[in-house]
Each structure stands twice: as C-alpha cells, then as structure tokens.
C-alpha cells in the first residue's frame, strides 16, 4: 500500500509539472502574439502621424491668408496685443510695469511654423518706434537640431542708453512695487535658451494666444459684463429678501392688532 501511495504522489507531481510547463508555454506564445499585434498598432500609429502631418501642413498653408487679414484688422486697434497679454493669466504674471509700458509699442505678433511643422517655429514681434530699443522686429526661433535636440535663438535687442529692461539696478527698481523687485523682465525671455524644449512662454503664445488672440483682448470686457450680471442678480436677491422681511413685519403687525381687538371685546 505504501508503495502504491508513493507512485500516486509521483504521478500527481509529474502531471502538475506538465500542466505548469504547458501554461508557461501558452503564456509565452500569447506574449509573442501580443508583441506582433503591438508592432502592427505602432506601424499604423506611425502611418497616421505622417498623414496627420501632411493634413496639418495643408491646412497651415490655407490658414495663412486669414492670419494676414486678421493681422491687418488688429492693426486698427490700439494696444491690442499688450491688452491680450495682460489679460492672459500666464503671460501677465511675467510682465513688470516697465514691460507693459514697452509693449504699448507692440503692433503685431506673428507665429510662423516651419514647412515641416514638427521641426520648429518662429515668433515675430513688430514694434513702432519707441524710447526703449532700436529694433523694429524682435524674433525668437525654436527648432530641432540635426541631432534631434531642441534649441532656440533670438534677435539681439538693441537697447537705447539707460533703457535696458533686462538689467537690474537700484535706480531702476527704486519706487517699484515689492512684488516686482526680483522679477525678470519679459524681454529676458529672448536671451533665455536654457530649456528650449520646454519653453512655456513660447508654447503659450503659439498654441493658446496666436490661434485666437481676440478672446484674450476681450477677456476684461467679458469679466466686467459677467461681474455686472452677478451684481444685478445679487441686487435682485437682496430686494426679494427685503420685500419678504417687510411682508413678515406687516403680518406681525396685523396679528398684534387682532389680538388687541380681541382683548377689548373681552373687557
């Protein structure tokens, strides 16, 4: 009996090992098949990216005449771009009081994407004659190098004597708000090339402001209208509450009069 029991245990162990081996084999085959399917998905994704790029390039060209027409119309509105920048929460946080004064002379902003959209873009800033610098156009360009690494370059700003907003001095800072004491000028961005692959300001201008700058130009007006509407609603609510209180007060007076009449009759 003992010998038979040992044989039975051995057979069970062999069967269990065989089952594990079969399961491992099936799992390995499934992994290989998943890898093959994933390769097909990756191939389709790559094909889709190429086709999407082609479509984007096509429509980027179609948009150009409308961008030009929009720029011509914007030129008729004084301080359009500085207003849009000031109304944009991320950009406004980067502006000092002096920056805002200098940007009063900004007449046009233009984003030009390269033919191969993935390889980079340029942002051009056009200025009227102003007391700060000689440049009529200041540009910053973002592109991928031959190695695939992102980099940027910009137009050197030709500051007029004593007007360089990127230089800190005690005289320049005297009388300024404390919050701006340690803040770099917006114009320092043109000489900052430390992390071109993650340039937040460039991306905000290209992807957020440039597609529809009008929404930021009008942002303050919309806020004012919304605020006025809220105030009207609050006034209406207050009037309703006051009317309700008056009705309650009148009701209490009537009850008191009725009680007084009742007491007189009893007397």
PELIN-V322440 format. One record per backbone hydrogen bond with DSSP energy under -1.0 kcal/mol. NH is the residue of the N-H (numbers start at 1). CO is the residue of the C=O. If there is no record, write none. Layout:
BEGIN
NH/CO  NH/CO
END
This chain:
BEGIN
5/1  6/2  7/3  8/4  9/5  10/6  11/7  12/8  13/9  14/10  15/11  16/12  17/13  18/14  19/15  20/16  21/17  22/18  23/19  24/20  25/21  26/22  27/23  28/24  29/25  30/26  31/27  32/28  33/29  34/30  35/31  36/32  37/33  38/34  39/35  40/36  41/37  42/38  43/39  44/40  45/41  46/42  47/43  48/44  49/45  50/46  51/47  52/48  53/49  54/50  55/51  56/52  57/53  58/54  59/55  60/56  61/57  62/58  63/59  67/63  68/64  69/65  70/66  71/67  72/68  73/69  74/70  75/71  76/73  77/74  80/77  83/79  84/80  85/81  86/82  87/83  92/88  94/91  95/92  100/96  101/97  102/98  103/99  105/102  106/103  107/126  108/126  110/124  112/122  114/120  117/115  119/116  120/117  121/142  122/112  123/140  124/110  125/138  126/108  127/136  128/105  134/158  138/125  140/123  141/153  142/121  143/151  144/119  145/149  148/145  151/143  153/141  155/139  159/157  160/132  163/160  167/164  173/169  174/170  176/173  180/177  181/178  183/180  188/185  189/186  191/188  198/195  200/198  203/199  204/200  205/201  206/202  207/203  208/204  209/204  210/205  217/213  218/214  222/218  223/219  224/220  225/221  226/222  227/223  228/224  229/225  230/226  231/227  232/228  233/229  234/230  235/231  236/232  237/233  238/234  239/235  240/236  241/237  242/238  243/239  244/240  245/241  246/242  247/243  248/244  249/245  250/246  251/247  252/248  253/249  254/250  255/251  256/252  257/253  258/254  259/255  260/256  261/257  262/258  263/259  264/260  265/261  266/262  267/263
END
